[in-house]
Amino acid sequence: MSLNAITPIDDLGVLHVSGADALDFLHRQLSNDFALLKHDAARLAAFLSPKGRMQASFIGVRYGASDVLLLAHRSVLAAVHKRLSMYVLRAKVRISDASAQWRLRGLMGDAIATAAALPIWAGSAASALPLQPWQAVASAAAVAGPAPDAATGTTDQTASGAAWLIGLYPAGQSARALWISAAADAQALPPDTDAAVWAWSEAASGIATISQGVVDQFVPQMLNYESIGGVNFKKGCYPGQEVVARSQFRGAIKRRAYLAQGLATHLPEPGTEIFTPSDPQQPCGVLVQAAWQPQPAQPQPGQSQPGAGQPAPFAAIVSLKIAHAQEPVHWLHGGQALALRLDAVPYPLLEDI
């Protein structure tokens, strides 16, 4: 399926990490390298418990000289904001919820070129398409960062014209990118498609986002994060690092993320358990996220629309025991076993470091 769309992204919020020590602080707390983060890249990263379990997943971009914007699922934003703040101590760091100050757009197909042609990118390299996953283009205002307000003596946290265009992994045949801009500039790229289309593209891309329903269930490798740029094994210590390293280097990876497709009248929730017919009492995996497959405006005769009371198709990401990946699997709804069809993720797995 190939789509061209500009969609709102309503399920992600924004944390603004500011201060002279912001990059070093995040480098010590998250699974990826933030000490060397430049304006031409974004970072996928996880915030882990001491036992190596994912509390949140982030996409991070550099803002100005030392600030960082972190995008995370809104359902975990408040909790992870509190947890990260506990580690600040004497560091010159301030963490604030800046969700209201920024607008996020999901871009698919030809919409990426449309966004890259906006005047906001004057003097940047936005014309260098296609963008590779986690490649970023920052506007001049994003590179300059927030500036002090001469009238009030405070810092404006959302400089007018600050924007980023970030390459993401594709969904099927559709190229994808993420657009971040100050809320006041959001009218430059109005959505033309429902947010549900973006939710489907996220599931179809195989890049999982941690939401409240799956907090504390996975080490990063269970969602393939080491294979999609979410873990740096060469950086210094961070919470949960020993568990992540041991899983990788001792061959202890027993679960992986897979794509899945199914039919249902109700969309399965994150955290839904998955079973095999050979062991219907013991779950072999967990559903991470799911979204309805986009349907044409004029459906074909007999084609079900989501919410119409008849089974409709959905896409999902599941984390499954590798030993069961070749078996039939299902989830339960109303006491009924509903089949899932598993597919390999559309990117190579990093089996050896």
C-alpha positions in Angstrom: 0.0 0.0 0.0 1.3 3.4 -1.0 -0.2 6.6 0.6 0.4 10.3 0.2 -0.8 12.2 3.3 -0.3 14.9 5.9 -1.7 13.8 9.2 -1.8 15.3 12.7 0.0 13.3 15.4 -2.1 13.5 18.5 -0.7 10.6 20.6 2.8 12.1 21.1 3.8 14.8 23.6 7.0 16.8 23.9 9.5 17.2 26.7 11.9 20.1 26.5 15.2 19.4 28.2 17.1 22.6 28.5 20.3 23.8 30.2 24.0 23.6 29.7 24.1 20.0 30.8 21.1 18.7 28.8 23.0 16.7 26.2 25.3 15.1 28.8 22.4 14.4 31.1 20.4 12.5 28.5 23.5 10.7 27.4 23.7 9.3 30.9 20.0 8.4 31.2 19.0 7.0 27.8 20.0 4.0 25.6 21.4 6.1 22.8 24.2 8.6 22.3 23.1 12.1 22.9 26.6 13.6 23.7 27.3 13.6 19.9 23.9 14.5 18.7 24.0 17.1 15.9 21.3 19.1 14.2 21.4 16.8 11.2 20.2 13.7 13.0 17.4 12.5 15.4 17.8 9.9 18.0 15.6 6.9 18.8 16.1 6.0 22.4 14.6 4.2 25.4 14.4 5.1 29.1 14.9 2.0 31.1 14.3 0.8 34.7 17.4 -0.6 36.5 16.3 -4.0 35.4 16.5 -3.0 31.7 12.8 -2.7 31.1 11.5 0.1 28.8 9.6 2.8 30.6 9.3 5.0 27.6 10.6 5.4 24.0 11.7 8.7 22.6 12.6 10.5 19.4 15.0 13.3 20.2 16.2 16.3 18.3 18.8 18.9 19.2 17.4 22.4 19.7 19.9 25.3 19.7 23.3 24.9 21.4 22.4 22.4 24.1 18.6 21.9 24.4 16.8 18.7 23.3 13.1 18.0 22.4 12.0 14.5 23.3 8.9 13.1 21.7 7.1 10.3 23.7 3.6 8.8 23.9 1.3 11.0 25.9 0.2 8.2 28.1 3.7 7.9 29.7 4.8 11.5 29.4 3.9 12.7 32.9 5.4 9.6 34.6 8.7 9.7 32.6 8.9 13.5 33.2 8.8 12.9 36.9 11.2 9.9 36.7 13.8 11.8 34.6 13.5 14.9 36.9 14.5 12.7 39.9 18.0 12.2 38.3 18.7 15.8 37.6 20.2 16.5 41.0 22.9 19.2 40.6 23.1 19.1 36.8 22.3 22.3 35.0 19.1 20.8 33.4 15.5 21.8 33.4 12.8 19.4 32.0 9.4 20.8 31.1 6.3 19.5 29.3 6.2 21.6 26.1 3.5 19.7 24.3 1.3 22.8 23.9 4.1 24.7 22.3 4.8 22.3 19.4 2.8 20.7 16.7 3.6 17.4 15.1 2.7 16.2 11.6 3.1 12.8 10.0 4.1 12.9 6.3 3.8 10.1 3.8 4.7 9.8 0.2 4.7 13.0 -1.9 3.8 15.1 1.2 7.5 14.9 2.3 8.6 16.8 -0.8 5.7 19.3 -0.2 7.0 19.9 3.3 10.6 20.2 2.2 9.7 23.0 -0.2 8.3 25.3 2.5 10.1 28.6 3.0 10.9 27.7 6.6 13.8 25.6 5.3 15.6 28.5 3.6 19.3 28.0 4.0 19.0 24.3 5.1 19.4 21.0 3.3 15.7 20.1 3.2 16.0 19.5 -0.6 18.3 16.5 0.0 15.6 13.9 -0.4 15.0 11.1 0.3 15.7 11.3 4.0 17.2 8.2 5.5 15.8 6.9 8.9 16.8 9.3 11.7 18.3 11.8 9.3 17.1 15.3 10.2 16.8 18.7 8.6 16.6 21.6 11.1 15.5 25.1 10.2 17.8 28.1 10.9 15.7 29.0 14.0 15.9 25.4 15.3 19.7 25.5 15.0 19.9 28.9 16.7 17.6 27.7 19.5 15.5 29.6 22.0 16.6 33.2 22.6 16.2 35.5 25.6 13.3 38.0 25.5 14.8 41.5 25.9 11.5 42.8 27.4 11.0 40.2 30.1 14.5 38.7 30.6 13.2 35.2 30.2 13.9 32.7 27.4 11.3 32.0 24.7 11.2 28.2 24.6 9.6 28.1 21.1 11.5 30.3 18.7 9.3 31.3 15.7 10.4 29.4 12.6 11.9 26.5 14.6 11.2 23.2 12.7 12.6 19.8 12.0 12.0 17.3 9.2 13.0 13.8 10.3 13.2 10.7 8.1 11.5 7.6 9.4 11.3 3.9 8.4 8.7 3.4 5.6 5.3 1.7 6.0 4.9 -0.7 3.1 5.6 1.3 -0.1 5.1 4.7 1.6 8.1 6.8 2.6 7.5 8.5 5.9 8.8 11.6 7.8 8.0 13.5 11.0 7.6 17.2 11.0 7.9 19.3 14.2 7.2 23.0 14.3 6.3 25.7 16.8 2.6 25.8 17.3 2.3 29.3 15.9 3.8 28.1 12.6 1.6 24.9 12.3 -0.7 26.5 9.7 2.1 26.2 7.2 1.4 22.5 6.9 -2.3 21.8 7.5 -3.3 18.1 7.8 -5.3 16.6 4.9 -5.8 13.1 6.4 -7.1 11.6 9.6 -4.6 10.7 12.4 -5.8 7.1 12.1 -3.8 6.7 8.8 -0.6 7.7 10.7 -1.4 5.2 13.4 -1.6 2.5 10.8 1.7 3.6 9.2 3.4 3.4 12.6 2.2 -0.2 13.1 3.1 -1.2 9.6 6.7 0.3 9.9 7.6 -2.2 12.7 9.0 0.7 14.9 7.3 0.3 18.2 6.3 3.1 20.6 6.0 2.5 24.3 2.6 3.4 25.7 1.1 2.9 29.2 -0.2 -0.5 28.4 3.3 -2.0 27.8 5.5 -0.1 30.3 8.0 -2.3 32.0 7.5 -5.3 29.7 10.4 -5.2 27.3 14.1 -4.9 27.2 15.0 -3.0 24.0 16.0 -6.0 22.0 12.5 -7.5 22.4 11.3 -4.6 20.1 14.4 -4.8 17.8 15.7 -1.4 19.1 19.3 -2.4 18.7 18.6 -3.0 15.0 16.8 0.3 14.2 19.2 2.7 15.8 17.7 2.8 19.3 20.7 1.4 21.3 24.4 2.4 21.3 26.6 -0.3 22.8 29.7 1.9 22.8 28.5 4.6 25.1 28.9 4.9 28.8 26.6 3.7 31.6 22.9 4.4 31.9 20.1 2.8 33.9 19.6 -0.8 32.7 22.7 -0.9 30.6 24.1 -4.1 32.1 20.9 -6.0 31.3 20.8 -4.7 27.7 24.5 -5.6 27.1 24.1 -9.1 28.7 21.1 -9.8 26.5 23.1 -8.9 23.4 26.5 -10.4 24.0 25.5 -13.6 25.8 22.9 -14.6 23.2 20.0 -14.1 25.6 17.6 -12.5 23.1 14.6 -14.8 23.2 11.9 -12.4 22.0 11.7 -10.2 18.9 9.2 -7.8 17.4 7.1 -9.0 14.4 4.5 -7.4 12.2 1.0 -8.9 12.5 -2.3 -8.6 10.7 -5.8 -9.6 11.8 -9.5 -9.1 11.5 -11.6 -7.8 14.4 -14.6 -5.7 15.4 -12.7 -4.1 18.3 -9.0 -3.1 18.1 -6.8 -5.0 20.5 -5.2 -2.9 23.2 -1.5 -2.5 23.9 -0.6 -5.3 26.4 -3.0 -7.8 24.9 -1.6 -11.3 25.4 -0.9 -13.6 22.5 -1.2 -17.4 22.5 -0.5 -20.5 20.4 -2.9 -23.4 20.0 -0.2 -25.8 21.3 -0.2 -23.9 24.7 -3.4 -21.9 25.1 -2.9 -21.2 28.8 0.6 -19.7 28.6 1.1 -16.5 26.6 3.9 -16.5 24.1 3.9 -12.8 23.4 2.4 -9.4 23.8 0.7 -7.0 21.4 2.6 -3.6 21.5 0.3 -1.5 19.3 -2.4 -1.9 16.7 -4.3 0.3 14.2 -7.0 -0.1 11.6 -5.9 -0.5 8.1 -6.9 2.5 6.0 -10.0 1.9 3.8 -10.9 3.6 0.5 -13.4 6.4 0.7 -15.7 4.3 -1.4 -15.3 0.7 -0.1 -15.9 -2.3 -2.3 -19.1 -4.3 -1.9 -18.8 -6.5 1.2 -15.7 -4.6 2.5 -16.0 -3.8 6.2 -15.2 -0.4 7.7 -13.7 -0.1 11.2 -16.4 0.4 13.8 -19.2 -0.9 11.5 -19.9 -4.0 13.7 -18.2 -6.4 11.1 -14.6 -7.6 11.3 -12.2 -5.2 9.7 -8.5 -5.5 9.0 -5.8 -4.1 11.3 -2.1 -4.0 11.5 0.0 -4.5 14.7 3.4 -4.9 16.2 3.8 -7.9 18.5 6.7 -9.0 20.7 6.9 -12.8 20.5 9.1 -15.6 21.7 11.3 -16.5 18.7 10.6 -20.2 19.2 6.9 -19.6 18.4 7.3 -17.3 15.4 6.6 -20.1 12.9 3.4 -21.3 14.7 -0.2 -20.1 14.4 -0.9 -17.4 17.0 -4.1 -15.7 18.3 -5.4 -13.2 20.8 -8.6 -13.5 22.8 -11.7 -11.2 22.7 -14.9 -12.1 24.4 -13.7 -15.6 25.0 -13.1 -16.1 21.2 -9.6 -16.9 19.7 -8.9 -14.4 16.9 -6.1 -15.4 14.5 -3.1 -13.2 13.8 -0.9 -13.6 10.7 2.8 -12.9 11.5 5.2 -11.2 9.1 8.8 -10.4 9.3 9.7 -6.8 10.1 10.7 -4.7 7.0 14.3 -4.1 8.1 17.3 -6.4 8.8 18.0 -7.5 12.4 21.4 -6.9 13.9 22.3 -10.4 15.1 26.0 -9.8 15.6 27.7 -6.7 16.9 
